[in-house]
């Protein structure tokens, strides 16, 4: 069974390009376009990993991550946050504090992202 990823970003172009790349690597991808929709999709689709933009309307990525980590059914799901507006390199402290497993700066290297997904899902 393919690893199921919930991809969350308010920029539809980024969602479509990233979704196509992930599907080409054998992942099953479910998409959401804002934080509230993401919380609903977690309950509906039960993903193996969440790949989520940080800056979105309705609810910020840190806030969504914190809510997920308080939910007994979702807290074990790894969350990789991504954003173009933050520093490069290791996961920023704020992302870790929110409960994220990792942080990836945009634009991201597709192979590096796939490696991180495989690491956190062990598939």
C-alpha positions as CSV (number, residue, x, y, z in Angstrom):
1,X,0.0,0.0,0.0
2,X,1.3,3.4,-0.9
3,X,2.3,6.0,1.7
4,X,-0.6,8.5,1.9
5,X,0.4,12.1,2.2
6,X,-1.8,15.1,3.0
7,X,-0.5,18.0,1.1
8,X,-1.7,21.4,2.4
9,X,-1.0,24.7,0.7
10,X,-3.2,27.7,-0.3
11,X,-1.2,28.1,-3.6
12,X,-3.0,25.8,-6.1
13,X,0.0,25.8,-8.5
14,X,2.3,24.6,-5.9
15,X,-0.1,21.9,-4.8
16,X,-0.5,20.6,-8.4
17,X,3.2,20.5,-9.2
18,X,4.1,18.9,-5.8
19,X,1.2,16.5,-6.1
20,X,2.4,15.4,-9.5
21,X,5.9,14.9,-8.3
22,X,4.8,12.9,-5.3
23,X,2.5,10.7,-7.3
24,X,5.3,10.0,-9.8
25,X,7.3,8.7,-6.9
26,X,4.5,6.3,-5.9
27,X,2.8,8.2,-3.1
28,X,-0.9,8.5,-2.7
29,X,-1.7,12.3,-2.3
30,X,-4.7,14.0,-0.7
31,X,-4.9,17.8,-0.9
32,X,-6.2,20.6,1.3
33,X,-6.0,24.3,0.6
34,X,-6.4,25.9,4.1
35,X,-6.0,24.9,7.7
36,X,-9.6,24.1,8.5
37,X,-9.8,21.9,5.4
38,X,-6.6,20.2,6.4
39,X,-8.0,19.3,9.9
40,X,-11.0,17.8,8.2
41,X,-8.9,15.9,5.7
42,X,-6.8,14.4,8.5
43,X,-9.9,12.8,10.0
44,X,-11.2,11.7,6.6
45,X,-8.1,10.3,4.9
46,X,-5.9,9.3,7.9
47,X,-2.6,10.2,6.1
48,X,0.8,8.6,6.9
49,X,2.4,12.1,6.8
50,X,1.4,15.7,6.4
51,X,3.3,18.1,4.2
52,X,2.1,21.6,5.0
53,X,2.8,25.2,4.1
54,X,3.4,27.5,7.0
55,X,1.7,30.7,5.8
56,X,-2.0,30.2,4.8
57,X,-5.3,32.0,5.2
58,X,-7.8,30.8,7.9
59,X,-5.1,29.1,10.1
60,X,-1.3,29.3,10.3
61,X,0.7,26.1,9.8
62,X,2.1,26.3,13.4
63,X,-1.5,26.5,14.8
64,X,-2.6,23.5,12.7
65,X,0.4,21.5,13.8
66,X,-0.3,22.3,17.5
67,X,-3.9,21.2,17.1
68,X,-2.9,18.0,15.4
69,X,-0.4,17.2,18.2
70,X,-3.2,17.6,20.8
71,X,-5.5,15.2,19.0
72,X,-4.9,11.6,20.2
73,X,-5.8,10.2,16.7
74,X,-3.5,12.5,14.8
75,X,-0.6,13.3,17.2
76,X,1.6,10.5,15.8
77,X,1.4,11.6,12.2
78,X,4.7,13.2,11.1
79,X,4.3,16.8,9.9
80,X,6.8,18.4,7.5
81,X,6.3,22.2,7.3
82,X,7.5,24.2,4.3
83,X,7.8,27.9,3.5
84,X,9.6,30.3,1.3
85,X,9.8,33.0,4.0
86,X,12.0,31.3,6.6
87,X,15.6,30.5,7.0
88,X,17.3,27.6,5.2
89,X,18.8,24.7,7.0
90,X,17.5,22.7,10.0
91,X,14.0,22.8,11.3
92,X,13.4,26.3,12.8
93,X,12.8,26.3,16.5
94,X,9.2,27.4,16.1
95,X,8.4,24.5,13.9
96,X,9.8,22.0,16.4
97,X,8.0,23.8,19.2
98,X,4.7,23.4,17.3
99,X,5.3,19.7,17.0
100,X,6.6,19.5,13.4
101,X,9.0,16.7,12.6
102,X,10.9,18.7,10.0
103,X,11.0,21.9,8.0
104,X,11.8,22.3,4.3
105,X,12.5,25.7,2.7
106,X,10.8,26.5,-0.6
107,X,11.8,26.0,-3.3
108,X,12.6,22.4,-2.3
109,X,14.5,19.7,-4.0
110,X,12.0,16.9,-5.0
111,X,14.5,14.1,-4.2
112,X,15.4,15.6,-0.8
113,X,11.7,15.8,0.0
114,X,11.0,12.2,-1.0
115,X,14.0,11.1,1.2
116,X,12.5,13.0,4.2
117,X,9.0,11.5,3.6
118,X,10.5,8.0,3.4
119,X,12.5,8.7,6.6
120,X,9.5,9.8,8.6
121,X,7.2,7.1,7.3
122,X,9.8,4.3,7.2
123,X,8.3,3.1,3.9
